[in-house]
């Protein structure tokens, strides 16, 4: 009896649950498959609608094999992804979200509009294309809609959303809505919406006027608008939802200006992410009112000032706050006391300007899993007792020159790290830290620049050889010895700037391998047999031998190949394989021969440096025709001859052109004005760089999910050769010096107003310097020495206010050096070898009057015109006066008689006067 009562009670309870929520049927309890062939619940119209959907969906994985119209498959409620009401038989849910193992292609059939009772539709992570059917707007019962990550959808309007009044969850992430300018207008009409996810949708910012009459849903709980183009104009719309909002993500947008104080009124917020924007100034103190805040991410902005809000936040959110990420800003002042946040699990303050000591600020944070204070101005000693408090620690970043670790050699930490950054720290000795061998879960380790002087212990290689190790950096130490063949799975390895010697080892594979600045010798062949994807830097070693065709063929997937400053020789093989090289640096080796024709297909190249080798032949025209993305072209100090091909002018993105120290002849092409990049001002955001790869990095730090290689080049500038790395982007350089070029100064160069260095020295160029050379007002270095330039120095050269290096020596320049502090401030040697030049700073002054001062209306052209008309007037006046006088005497006899009679009388009078004078002088001498 008792068992019967219990069974009756359970039956009634289940029936009540099913009545209250039909969705609990097949999905939650496994009920609803029917008792036999006669218990079909599926509605015919809905089954036909689903079959029409299947016909337009390309199912290459057989995912929808249970769908069909045969007798055995008529029960659509049993089909994959379909859920029906056990009470009515109507389709309530269609869940066909894909993954990497199975997904659908094709288009979405409008037939889904027949599923009038459907409340749940999830077609995310598939590969559907075409337009989203507007008929989805007929599903008025829909509460959950997820079409995200169907990247090929075409969306031109969202008007159909207005017909879904019951929608609570909307996710269109990673679907481009760039053509939907009024997206916020239709989202604002969804009064019951609680979750909105529009991540990476190319959303444009709403205008303030268009938002004035649109109310945000008061029921919004979670908003994801990250990875878009939104600005601060989105804030008013969001602040209307502040009464209910729990989760807000606006990261990776274009939001600038100050953080509004109104955020302090959103006191229901649990999670706030404003990272990767352009926010400025201080964090408002009103943030201290967010008393329920659990996670706050303001990283990678331009915020500044002290962290004063932490004090207010600690008074009301001391127990709720679990994550504070404020890295990559400009915060200053003393490190606040974070130990009051007893529940804190993540503290990321890296890349700021905070000072003080760390120990007091983090004591008693026993739940801490992430601690990153790298690259601040923190000082002090980190000892065992401090670190021993963090038994749950997974990420540790202490990179700083002023931090020291005092750890016993045999210390065994209580934690297992996944991420470790001790870059530039003082580890307390020259040996490898022995405690590292206890860390079995490491996937990222950076112990560069820590002063290690030791050989690599065997246990370290075992520690690195795990399936999850992806980044190892032990560069800039004094680690020595011969490397063994390394069968490492680690894709990113940096062993540069150490004392390794011997032959190159064999690696299992790599995506980023930097062995530069060591003492490796022998052939590069061992690395040619390793699968390589990404970046290989072997520069500044003692490698020798040739590059074989086999080797070059195996390096076709590299984006960067740097073999500079070695002893490699021979020709570059003419491999028929294409490659993906963006950077090729072979500088300062002994390579010879002509450039192989296979290079014409290397059209990914951005950076090409073949300087200081023995390459010969003519410069091929395909450099300008095919390698159109080039920004750096350095071919200096080789044996190239012939004329400079005019096709080089097609390299519109070129920042540096260096053809110096070759045997180039002929005239400089008259199309250099096509180097449009040299007419623009330099921008630090355009740093020439190559992204090696994107890796699936653990969620502890999105800052490390890609690795960037920044090119470096040896540039002769201001008379000296220096290696430029990050400042390389600031240079706009043309160097054609030490060749056999002839002709005049190319006037087209005057259009390149971004040039900072121009060197045409040691050629046979002639003619006058252009009078408008002052238009190159960004020039810092100008060398025109040892040519045959003539005429005066243009006075506009005084406008080159940034000029700090000038050489005009050994030409045929003449006249006075223009006045002005810019030109007179140089040493006299700058003007040596121009015999006709005069005036300061040369020792000999000019004999004629000074020319008009620079800045008056007169100039060289005006002076030439005045001089020309002076001589014309003088000649014509002489001719007119001479013939007017002599002609009158020739044709008028009376005038001629009177003129010569007067002339004779004057002559006789003069003789008489001279005779009388002589007599008087003689008489005086006798007295």
C-alpha positions in Angstrom: 0.0 0.0 0.0 2.8 2.4 1.0 4.6 1.6 -2.3 1.4 2.3 -4.3 0.9 5.6 -2.6 4.5 6.6 -3.4 4.2 5.6 -7.0 0.9 7.5 -7.3 2.5 10.6 -5.8 5.4 10.5 -8.2 3.1 10.1 -11.2 1.0 13.1 -10.2 4.2 15.1 -9.6 5.6 14.3 -13.0 2.3 15.2 -14.7 2.2 18.5 -12.9 5.8 19.3 -14.0 5.0 18.4 -17.6 1.9 20.5 -17.6 3.8 23.5 -16.2 6.7 23.1 -18.5 6.3 21.0 -21.6 9.9 21.5 -22.5 10.9 19.2 -19.7 9.5 16.3 -21.7 11.8 14.6 -24.2 14.7 16.9 -23.4 14.9 16.5 -19.7 13.2 13.2 -18.9 13.7 11.1 -22.0 10.0 10.9 -22.5 8.1 11.6 -25.7 9.5 9.0 -28.1 6.1 7.4 -28.3 4.9 3.9 -27.3 4.7 2.5 -30.8 4.0 3.2 -34.4 0.5 4.4 -33.6 1.5 7.0 -31.1 3.0 9.6 -33.5 2.8 13.1 -32.0 4.5 15.1 -34.7 2.3 17.4 -36.7 2.3 16.8 -40.5 2.7 20.5 -41.4 5.7 20.8 -39.0 7.3 17.6 -40.2 7.0 18.8 -43.8 8.5 22.2 -42.8 11.5 20.4 -41.2 12.0 18.2 -44.2 12.0 21.4 -46.4 14.7 22.8 -44.1 16.8 19.6 -44.5 16.6 19.8 -48.3 18.3 23.2 -48.3 20.9 22.2 -45.7 23.9 20.4 -47.0 24.6 17.6 -44.4 28.0 16.2 -45.3 28.4 14.5 -41.9 25.1 12.6 -41.9 24.0 14.6 -38.9 20.3 14.6 -40.0 20.2 11.0 -41.0 17.3 10.4 -38.5 15.2 12.9 -40.5 13.0 11.4 -43.2 9.5 10.8 -44.5 9.5 7.0 -44.4 7.1 5.2 -42.1 10.0 4.4 -39.7 11.0 8.1 -39.5 7.6 9.8 -39.4 7.9 10.8 -35.8 9.8 14.0 -36.2 9.8 14.5 -32.4 12.5 11.8 -32.3 14.7 13.4 -34.9 18.1 14.8 -34.0 17.9 18.2 -32.5 14.0 18.3 -32.4 12.1 18.6 -29.2 8.3 18.5 -29.0 5.6 19.1 -26.4 4.5 15.8 -24.9 1.1 17.4 -24.3 0.4 18.9 -27.8 3.0 17.4 -30.1 4.1 20.7 -31.5 7.7 21.4 -32.1 9.0 23.6 -29.3 12.8 23.5 -29.9 15.2 23.0 -32.8 18.8 22.7 -31.5 21.3 22.1 -34.4 24.3 24.0 -33.1 27.4 22.8 -34.9 31.0 22.1 -33.8 34.3 21.1 -35.5 33.1 17.5 -35.9 29.7 18.1 -37.6 28.1 21.2 -39.1 25.6 22.1 -41.8 26.1 24.2 -44.9 23.6 25.6 -47.4 20.8 28.1 -46.7 18.1 28.3 -44.1 14.7 27.4 -45.5 11.8 29.9 -44.9 9.7 26.9 -44.1 10.7 27.2 -40.5 7.9 29.9 -40.3 5.5 27.0 -40.0 6.8 26.1 -36.6 4.5 28.6 -34.9 4.9 27.1 -31.4 8.7 27.0 -31.4 10.3 28.8 -28.5 13.9 27.7 -28.9 16.0 27.9 -32.1 19.8 27.4 -32.1 21.6 27.1 -35.5 24.9 28.5 -34.2 28.4 27.4 -35.3 27.4 26.1 -38.8 28.3 27.3 -42.2 25.0 28.6 -43.5 25.2 31.3 -46.2 22.8 33.6 -47.9 20.3 35.8 -46.2 18.6 35.2 -42.9 15.0 34.5 -43.8 12.7 37.4 -42.9 10.1 34.7 -42.2 11.8 34.1 -38.9 9.9 37.1 -37.7 6.7 35.0 -37.9 7.9 32.9 -35.0 6.1 35.0 -32.4 6.5 32.4 -29.6 10.3 32.4 -30.0 12.1 33.1 -26.7 15.6 31.9 -27.6 17.4 32.7 -30.9 21.0 31.8 -31.6 22.4 32.1 -35.2 25.9 33.1 -34.1 29.1 32.2 -36.0 27.6 31.6 -39.3 30.1 33.8 -40.9 28.7 33.8 -44.4 25.3 35.2 -43.6 24.2 38.3 -45.4 22.2 40.7 -43.2 20.8 43.9 -44.6 18.1 44.7 -42.0 16.8 43.5 -38.7 13.2 44.7 -39.1 11.9 41.1 -38.7 13.1 41.2 -35.0 10.4 43.6 -34.2 7.8 40.8 -34.6 9.4 38.7 -31.9 7.8 40.2 -28.8 8.6 37.3 -26.5 12.3 37.1 -27.3 14.5 36.9 -24.3 17.8 35.6 -25.7 19.4 36.9 -28.9 22.8 35.9 -30.2 24.0 37.0 -33.7 27.7 37.1 -32.8 30.2 37.0 -35.6 27.6 37.8 -38.3 28.4 41.0 -40.1 25.8 43.7 -39.4 27.8 46.5 -41.1 25.0 47.3 -43.5 22.4 47.6 -40.7 22.9 51.2 -39.5 19.8 51.2 -37.3 20.4 47.9 -35.5 19.9 49.5 -32.1 16.4 50.7 -33.2 15.1 47.2 -33.6 17.0 45.8 -30.6 15.4 48.5 -28.4 11.9 47.3 -29.3 12.5 43.9 -27.7 11.0 44.7 -24.3 11.5 41.2 -22.8 15.1 40.8 -24.0 17.4 39.8 -21.2 20.5 38.5 -23.0 22.0 40.3 -26.0 25.1 39.0 -27.7 26.4 40.9 -30.8 30.1 40.1 -30.5 32.2 40.9 -33.6 29.3 42.1 -35.7 31.0 45.1 -37.3 28.5 47.3 -35.5 28.6 51.0 -36.3 28.1 53.5 -33.4 24.6 54.9 -32.9 24.2 58.7 -33.1 23.0 60.5 -30.0 20.0 62.0 -31.8 18.8 58.6 -32.9 19.0 57.2 -29.4 17.0 60.0 -27.8 13.7 58.3 -28.5 14.7 54.7 -28.0 14.5 53.1 -24.6 16.7 50.1 -23.8 15.0 47.0 -22.5 14.6 47.3 -18.8 14.9 43.6 -18.6 18.4 43.4 -20.0 20.6 41.3 -17.8 23.6 40.4 -20.0 25.0 42.5 -22.9 27.9 41.5 -25.1 28.9 44.1 -27.7 32.6 43.4 -27.8 34.8 43.5 -30.9 32.9 46.2 -32.8 33.3 49.9 -33.7 31.2 51.4 -31.0 32.0 54.8 -29.4 30.9 56.5 -26.3 27.6 57.3 -28.0 26.4 53.8 -26.8 26.6 54.8 -23.1 23.2 56.7 -22.8 21.3 53.7 -24.2 23.0 51.4 -21.7 22.6 53.6 -18.7 18.8 53.3 -19.2 19.2 49.6 -18.4 21.3 50.1 -15.3 18.5 48.9 -13.0 18.9 45.3 -14.1 22.2 44.9 -15.9 24.5 42.2 -14.4 27.0 41.6 -17.2 28.4 44.2 -19.7 31.1 43.6 -22.2 32.2 46.5 -24.4 35.8 45.5 -24.9 37.7 45.8 -28.2 35.7 48.8 -29.5 36.6 52.5 -30.3 35.3 54.1 -27.1 37.4 57.1 -26.2 37.3 59.9 -23.7 36.7 59.6 -19.9 34.7 56.9 -18.2 31.3 58.4 -17.3 30.5 58.8 -13.6 27.1 57.2 -14.4 28.7 53.8 -14.2 28.6 54.2 -10.5 24.8 54.1 -10.7 24.8 50.7 -12.3 25.0 49.1 -8.8 23.6 45.7 -10.0 26.7 45.0 -12.2 28.6 41.9 -11.4 30.9 41.9 -14.5 32.2 44.9 -16.4 34.7 44.7 -19.3 35.8 47.9 -21.0 39.2 46.5 -22.1 41.0 47.4 -25.4 39.5 50.8 -26.0 40.9 54.3 -26.0 39.6 55.4 -22.6 41.5 58.3 -20.9 42.0 60.1 -17.7 41.3 58.7 -14.2 38.9 56.0 -13.2 36.0 57.8 -11.6 35.7 57.4 -7.8 32.0 56.4 -8.4 33.3 52.9 -9.4 33.6 52.5 -5.6 29.8 52.3 -5.6 29.7 49.0 -7.6 29.3 47.0 -4.4 28.3 43.7 -6.1 31.2 43.8 -8.6 32.9 40.5 -9.1 35.1 41.1 -12.2 36.4 44.4 -13.6 38.6 44.6 -16.7 39.9 48.0 -17.9 43.1 46.7 -19.4 44.7 48.1 -22.5 43.4 51.7 -22.4 45.1 55.1 -21.8 43.8 55.5 -18.2 46.0 57.3 -15.8 46.3 58.6 -12.3 46.2 56.7 -9.0 43.9 53.8 -8.2 41.9 55.8 -5.6 38.6 54.0 -6.4 40.1 50.8 -4.9 39.8 52.3 -1.4 36.0 52.9 -1.9 35.5 49.6 -3.6 37.2 47.8 -0.7 34.6 49.1 1.7 31.6 47.6 0.1 32.8 44.9 -2.4 35.6 43.4 -0.2 34.0 40.0 -0.2 32.5 39.9 -3.7 35.4 41.1 -5.9 37.1 38.2 -7.6 39.0 39.7 -10.6 40.7 43.0 -11.2 42.5 43.5 -14.5 44.0 46.9 -15.0 47.0 46.1 -17.1 48.5 48.1 -20.0 47.5 51.6 -18.8 49.4 54.5 -17.3 48.5 54.2 -13.7 50.9 55.8 -11.2 51.4 56.1 -7.5 51.7 53.6 -4.7 50.4 50.1 -5.1 47.1 50.0 -3.2 46.4 47.4 -0.5 44.6 44.6 -2.3 44.7 42.2 0.7 41.4 43.5 1.9 39.7 41.6 -1.1 39.7 38.2 0.6 37.9 36.5 -2.4 40.3 37.9 -5.0 41.4 35.2 -7.6 42.9 37.4 -10.3 45.0 40.5 -10.0 46.6 41.9 -13.2 48.4 45.2 -13.0 51.1 44.6 -15.6 52.5 47.4 -17.8 51.8 50.4 -15.7 53.9 52.8 -13.7 53.0 51.7 -10.2 55.6 51.9 -7.5 56.1 50.7 -3.9 56.5 47.2 -2.5 54.5 44.2 -3.4 54.5 42.1 -0.3 52.1 44.0 1.9 49.6 44.5 -0.9 49.0 40.9 -1.7 49.4 39.1 1.7 46.5 37.0 2.8 45.1 36.6 -0.7 45.0 32.8 -0.2 42.6 32.2 -3.2 44.8 34.0 -5.7 45.2 32.2 -9.0 46.5 35.0 -11.2 49.1 37.5 -10.1 50.7 39.7 -12.8 52.5 42.9 -11.8 55.1 42.8 -14.6 56.7 45.9 -16.0 56.0 48.4 -13.2 58.4 50.3 -10.9 57.9 47.9 -8.0 60.8 47.2 -5.7 61.7 44.8 -2.9 62.2 41.1 -2.3 59.8 38.3 -3.0 60.6 35.5 -0.5 59.3 32.0 0.1 56.9 32.9 2.9 55.1 35.3 0.5 54.7 32.9 -2.4 53.9 29.9 -0.1 50.6 31.6 0.7 49.4 31.1 -2.9 48.7 27.4 -3.2 46.2 27.9 -6.0 48.5 30.1 -8.1 48.4 29.3 -11.9 49.8 32.5 -13.4 52.7 34.5 -12.0 54.2 37.6 -13.7 56.9 39.5 -11.8 59.0 40.9 -14.6 60.9 43.9 -13.2 64.5 44.9 -12.9 63.9 46.1 -9.3 62.4 42.9 -8.0 64.5 40.1 -6.5 63.5 36.5 -5.6 65.0 35.0 -2.6 64.2 31.3 -2.8 66.2 28.4 -1.4 67.8 26.1 -3.9 65.7 23.1 -2.8 62.4 25.0 -2.3 59.3 23.2 -3.3 56.4 25.6 -4.1 52.8 24.7 -3.1 51.5 25.7 -6.5 51.6 24.4 -10.0 52.1 27.2 -12.5 50.8 27.3 -16.1 52.3 30.7 -16.9 55.6 32.2 -15.5 57.1 35.5 -16.5 60.3 36.4 -14.5 61.8 38.5 -17.2 64.6 40.8 -16.0 64.2 39.7 -12.4 67.1 39.1 -10.0 66.9 35.3 -9.4 69.7 35.5 -6.8 72.4 33.6 -8.7 73.9 32.4 -12.0 72.4 28.9 -11.9 69.1 27.7 -13.3 66.4 28.0 -10.7 66.1 24.5 -9.3 62.5 24.9 -8.1 61.4 25.1 -11.7 61.6 21.4 -12.1 58.7 21.0 -9.8 56.4 22.9 -12.1 54.9 20.2 -14.3 52.0 22.2 -15.9 54.0 25.0 -17.5 52.9 26.1 -20.9 54.6 29.6 -20.9 57.9 30.4 -19.4 60.0 33.6 -19.8 63.3 33.8 -17.8 65.1 36.1 -20.2 67.6 38.7 -19.0 67.8 37.2 -15.5 71.6 36.8 -15.5 71.9 33.0 -15.8 75.5 31.9 -16.5 75.1 28.1 -16.7 74.6 25.2 -19.0 71.0 24.0 -19.5 70.3 21.1 -17.1 68.7 17.9 -18.5 65.6 18.3 -16.3 64.9 21.6 -18.0 64.6 20.0 -21.5 62.3 17.3 -20.0 60.2 20.1 -18.5 59.8 21.8 -21.8 59.0 18.6 -23.7 55.2 18.5 -23.0 52.3 18.6 -25.3 51.0 21.8 -23.7 54.2 23.9 -23.7 53.8 26.6 -26.3 56.2 29.4 -25.3 59.8 29.2 -24.0 62.1 32.3 -23.8 65.5 32.0 -22.1 67.2 34.8 -24.3 69.6 37.5 -23.2 71.5 35.4 -20.7 75.0 33.9 -20.8 73.8 30.3 -21.2 76.5 28.2 -22.9 77.2 24.8 -24.3 76.2 22.7 -27.3 72.5 22.2 -27.9 71.3 18.6 -28.3 68.9 17.6 -31.0 65.6 18.9 -29.5 62.5 16.9 -30.2 60.4 19.6 -28.6 56.7 20.1 -29.3 57.0 23.8 -28.2 56.1 26.0 -31.2 57.7 29.2 -29.9 61.3 29.0 -28.8 63.6 32.0 -28.2 67.3 31.1 -27.3 68.7 34.3 -28.8 71.6 36.4 -27.3 73.4 33.7 -25.4 76.7 31.8 -25.8 75.6 28.6 -27.5 78.1 27.2 -29.9 78.6 24.2 -32.2 76.3 23.0 -35.0 72.6 23.8 -35.2 70.4 21.2 -33.6 67.4 19.5 -35.2 64.0 20.6 -33.9 60.9 18.5 -34.1 59.0 21.5 -35.5 58.6 25.2 -34.8 56.5 28.2 -35.5 58.9 30.8 -34.0 62.5 29.9 -33.6 65.1 32.6 -32.7 68.7 31.5 -32.3 70.2 34.8 -33.3 73.2 36.4 -31.6 75.0 33.2 -30.6 78.1 31.4 -31.9 76.5 28.6 -33.9 78.6 27.4 -36.9 78.4 25.0 -39.8 75.4 24.6 -42.2 71.8 25.5 -41.8 70.8 22.1 -43.2 69.7 20.6 -39.8 66.9 23.2 -39.6 65.8 22.6 -43.2 64.6 19.1 -42.3 62.2 20.4 -39.6 58.7 21.4 -40.5 58.7 25.2 -40.2 55.8 27.6 -40.0 56.3 31.2 -39.1 59.6 32.8 -38.2 63.2 31.6 -38.3 65.9 34.0 -37.1 69.5 32.7 -37.3 71.2 36.1 -37.7 74.5 37.1 -36.1 76.1 33.7 -35.9 79.0 32.0 -37.7 77.0 29.9 -40.1 78.6 29.0 -43.4 77.9 27.0 -46.6 75.3 27.4 -49.3 71.5 27.3 -49.3 70.4 24.3 -51.3 67.3 24.0 -53.3 66.1 21.3 -50.9 66.5 23.7 -48.0 64.7 26.6 -49.6 61.8 24.3 -50.6 61.4 23.2 -47.0 61.2 26.8 -45.8 58.3 27.8 -48.0 55.8 28.2 -45.1 58.0 30.7 -43.3 56.8 34.3 -43.0 60.2 35.5 -41.8 63.7 34.3 -42.7 66.6 36.2 -41.2 70.1 34.9 -42.0 71.9 38.3 -41.7 75.5 38.6 -40.5 76.8 35.1 -41.1 79.3 33.6 -43.6 76.8 32.0 -46.0 77.7 32.0 -49.7 76.7 30.9 -53.2 73.7 31.7 -55.3 70.1 31.7 -54.1 68.5 28.6 -55.7 65.9 29.2 -58.4 63.2 27.2 -56.6 59.9 26.8 -58.5 57.9 26.7 -55.2 56.0 29.7 -54.1 56.4 30.8 -50.5 54.7 33.1 -47.9 57.8 35.1 -47.0 57.0 38.6 -45.7 60.6 39.3 -44.4 63.8 38.2 -46.1 67.0 39.4 -44.5 70.3 38.1 -46.0 72.4 41.1 -45.1 76.2 40.9 -44.6 76.9 37.5 -46.1 78.8 36.4 -49.2 75.9 35.5 -51.5 76.6 36.0 -55.2 75.0 35.8 -58.6 71.9 37.4 -60.0 68.6 37.5 -58.2 66.7 34.3 -59.1 63.6 34.7 -61.2 61.6 32.7 -58.6 61.6 35.8 -56.4 59.1 37.4 -58.7 56.4 35.1 -57.2 57.3 36.2 -53.6 54.6 38.8 -53.7 54.0 38.7 -49.9 57.4 40.4 -49.3 57.2 43.5 -47.2 60.9 43.7 -46.1 63.8 42.7 -48.3 67.4 43.3 -47.3 70.1 41.8 -49.5 72.8 44.4 -48.6 76.5 43.8 -48.1 76.8 40.8 -50.4 78.2 40.1 -53.9 74.9 40.0 -55.9 75.4 41.1 -59.4 73.6 41.8 -62.7 70.9 44.3 -63.5 68.1 45.1 -61.2 65.1 43.1 -62.5 62.0 45.1 -63.4 59.8 42.5 -61.6 60.9 44.0 -58.2 58.6 46.9 -58.9 56.0 45.0 -60.9 55.4 42.0 -58.6 56.7 42.9 -55.1 54.2 45.7 -54.7 53.8 45.4 -50.9 57.5 46.2 -50.2 58.1 48.8 -47.5 61.8 48.2 -47.1 64.1 47.6 -50.1 67.9 47.5 -49.2 70.3 46.3 -51.9 73.4 48.4 -50.8 77.0 47.3 -51.2 76.6 44.7 -54.0 77.6 44.7 -57.6 74.4 45.6 -59.4 74.9 47.6 -62.6 72.8 49.2 -65.3 70.1 51.8 -64.9 67.5 52.0 -62.1 64.4 50.5 -63.5 61.4 52.9 -63.6 59.2 50.0 -62.5 60.5 50.6 -59.0 58.3 53.6 -58.9 55.3 51.2 -58.6 56.3 50.5 -55.0 53.9 53.0 -53.5 54.3 51.7 -49.9 58.1 52.0 -49.9 59.6 53.7 -46.8 63.2 52.9 -47.4 65.1 52.6 -50.7 68.8 51.9 -50.5 70.7 51.2 -53.7 74.0 52.7 -52.5 77.5 51.4 -53.2 76.7 49.6 -56.5 77.5 50.3 -60.1 74.2 51.8 -61.1 74.4 54.3 -64.0 72.2 56.5 -66.1 69.6 59.0 -64.8 67.5 58.8 -61.7 63.9 57.9 -62.8 61.6 60.9 -63.0 58.8 59.1 -61.3 60.0 59.0 -57.7 57.0 61.1 -56.7 55.0 57.8 -56.9 56.6 56.7 -53.6 53.5 58.0 -51.9 54.3 56.5 -48.5 57.3 58.9 -48.4 55.0 61.8 -48.8 53.1 60.9 -45.6 54.2 61.6 -42.0 55.4 58.5 -40.1 53.1 56.8 -37.7 54.3 54.6 -34.8 51.2 52.4 -35.3 52.6 51.3 -38.7 55.5 49.5 -37.1 56.7 47.0 -39.7 55.9 43.7 -38.1 54.8 40.1 -38.9 52.4 38.2 -36.7 53.9 34.7 -36.5 50.7 32.7 -35.6 47.6 32.7 -33.5 47.6 30.0 -30.9 44.9 28.6 -28.7 46.3 30.1 -25.5 44.8 29.3 -22.1 42.3 31.9 -21.0 44.7 33.4 -18.3 46.1 36.0 -20.7 44.7 37.1 -24.0 47.8 39.4 -24.3 49.9 36.5 -25.4 47.6 34.8 -28.0 49.8 36.0 -30.8 53.5 36.6 -31.2 54.9 39.6 -33.1 58.2 39.7 -34.9 59.4 43.3 -35.5 61.8 43.7 -38.4 65.1 45.5 -37.9 67.4 47.0 -40.5 70.8 48.6 -40.8 70.3 52.1 -42.2 73.0 54.6 -43.0 71.7 57.9 -41.7 73.4 61.1 -40.7 76.7 59.7 -41.9 76.7 56.6 -39.7 75.2 53.1 -40.0 72.9 52.1 -37.2 70.4 49.3 -36.6 66.8 50.5 -36.3 64.1 48.3 -34.8 61.0 50.0 -33.5 62.0 53.4 -34.9 62.3 51.9 -38.3 58.8 53.1 -39.1 59.8 56.7 -38.5 62.3 56.6 -41.4 61.6 57.7 -44.9 64.9 57.3 -46.7 66.3 57.4 -50.2 70.0 56.4 -50.5 71.5 56.2 -54.0 75.0 57.2 -53.1 78.3 55.8 -54.4 77.0 54.8 -57.9 77.6 56.2 -61.4 74.4 58.2 -61.8 74.2 61.2 -64.1 71.8 63.9 -65.0 70.2 66.6 -62.9 68.7 66.6 -59.4 65.3 64.9 -59.9 62.6 67.5 -59.1 60.1 64.8 -58.4 61.8 64.1 -55.1 60.4 67.5 -53.9 56.9 65.8 -53.6 58.2 63.4 -51.0 57.6 65.7 -48.1 57.9 62.9 -45.5 61.6 62.2 -46.4 63.9 62.4 -43.4 67.1 61.4 -45.2 68.3 61.9 -48.8 71.7 60.8 -49.9 72.8 61.3 -53.6 76.5 61.7 -52.8 79.4 60.3 -54.8 77.8 60.2 -58.2 78.2 62.4 -61.3 75.0 64.4 -60.9 75.1 68.0 -62.3 73.1 71.1 -62.8 71.6 73.5 -60.3 69.9 72.5 -57.1 66.2 73.1 -57.2 65.2 76.4 -55.7 62.2 74.7 -53.8 64.3 72.2 -52.0 63.1 73.7 -48.8 59.7 71.9 -49.4 61.4 68.8 -48.0 60.9 70.3 -44.5 61.1 67.0 -42.7 64.7 66.4 -43.8 67.1 65.6 -41.0 70.0 64.4 -43.2 71.0 65.7 -46.7 74.1 64.5 -48.5 74.8 65.8 -52.0 78.6 65.7 -51.8 81.1 64.7 -54.5 78.9 65.5 -57.5 79.1 68.3 -60.0 76.2 70.4 -58.9 76.7 74.1 -59.8 75.1 77.5 -59.2 74.2 79.0 -55.9 72.8 77.2 -52.8 69.0 77.9 -52.8 68.0 80.2 -50.0 65.0 77.9 -49.3 67.4 75.4 -47.8 67.2 77.6 -44.7 63.7 76.3 -44.3 65.0 72.8 -43.4 64.7 73.4 -39.7 65.1 69.8 -38.7 68.3 69.4 -40.7 71.1 68.1 -38.4 73.4 66.5 -41.0 74.4 68.3 -44.3 77.2 67.7 -46.8 77.5 69.7 -50.0 81.3 69.4 -50.3 83.2 68.9 -53.5 80.8 70.2 -56.0 80.9 73.3 -58.2 78.6 75.5 -56.1 79.2 79.2 -56.2 78.1 82.5 -54.6 77.4 83.3 -51.0 76.1 80.7 -48.5 72.5 81.9 -47.7 72.2 83.5 -44.3 70.2 81.8 -41.5 71.1 79.9 -38.4 70.3 76.6 -40.0 73.0 76.7 -42.7 75.5 78.8 -40.8 75.5 76.5 -37.9 77.4 73.7 -39.8 81.1 73.2 -39.9 83.0 74.7 -42.9 83.9 71.2 -44.0 80.3 70.8 -45.2 81.0 73.3 -48.0 84.6 72.3 -48.7 85.8 71.8 -52.3 83.4 74.4 -53.7 86.0 77.1 -54.7 83.5 79.7 -55.7 81.5 79.5 -52.5 82.0 82.3 -50.0 80.7 83.7 -46.7 80.3 82.3 -43.3 81.1 79.6 -42.1 83.9 79.6 -44.8 87.0 81.7 -43.9 86.9 83.9 -47.1 84.2 86.6 -47.4 82.4 87.6 -50.5 83.6 90.8 -52.3 80.2 91.8 -53.7 77.3 93.1 -51.7 75.3 90.7 -49.8 72.3 89.2 -51.6 68.9 90.1 -50.2 68.1 88.3 -46.9 66.0 85.2 -47.1 62.4 86.0 -46.7 62.4 89.2 -48.9 60.6 89.2 -52.2 63.9 89.0 -54.1 65.5 85.6 -54.9 68.0 84.1 -57.3 65.6 84.3 -60.2 65.0 88.0 -59.6 68.7 88.8 -59.3 69.4 87.1 -62.6 66.7 89.1 -64.3 68.0 92.4 -63.0 71.6 91.6 -64.0 70.4 90.5 -67.5 68.4 93.7 -68.1 71.3 95.9 -66.8 73.7 94.6 -69.4 71.1 94.9 -72.1 70.5 98.5 -71.2 74.2 99.2 -70.9 74.9 97.8 -74.4 72.0 99.5 -76.1 72.9 102.8 -74.4 76.5 102.6 -75.6 75.4 101.8 -79.2 72.8 104.6 -79.2 75.3 107.2 -77.8 78.2 106.2 -80.0 76.3 106.2 -83.3 74.4 109.3 -82.3 77.6 111.3 -81.8 79.8 109.8 -84.5 77.0 109.8 -87.1 76.4 113.5 -86.6 80.1 114.3 -87.3 80.1 112.0 -90.3 77.1 113.6 -92.1 77.4 117.3 -91.0 80.6 119.0 -92.4 80.2 122.2 -90.3 79.8 120.3 -87.1 82.8 118.1 -88.0 85.0 121.3 -88.7 83.9 123.0 -85.5 84.4 119.8 -83.4 88.0 119.1 -84.7 88.9 122.9 -84.5 87.8 122.9 -80.9 89.6 119.7 -80.2 92.9 121.2 -81.7 92.6 124.4 -79.6 92.0 122.3 -76.5 95.1 120.2 -77.3 97.3 123.3 -78.0 96.1 124.9 -74.7 96.9 121.6 -72.8 100.5 121.5 -74.4 101.1 125.2 -73.4 100.0 124.5 -69.8 102.3 121.5 -69.6 105.3 123.5 -71.0 104.8 126.3 -68.5 104.5 123.8 -65.6 107.8 122.2 -66.6 109.6 125.7 -66.8 108.4 126.6 -63.3 109.5 123.3 -61.8 113.0 123.8 -63.5 113.4 127.3 -62.1 112.5 126.1 -58.6 115.1 123.3 -58.8 117.9 126.0 -59.6 117.2 128.2 -56.6 
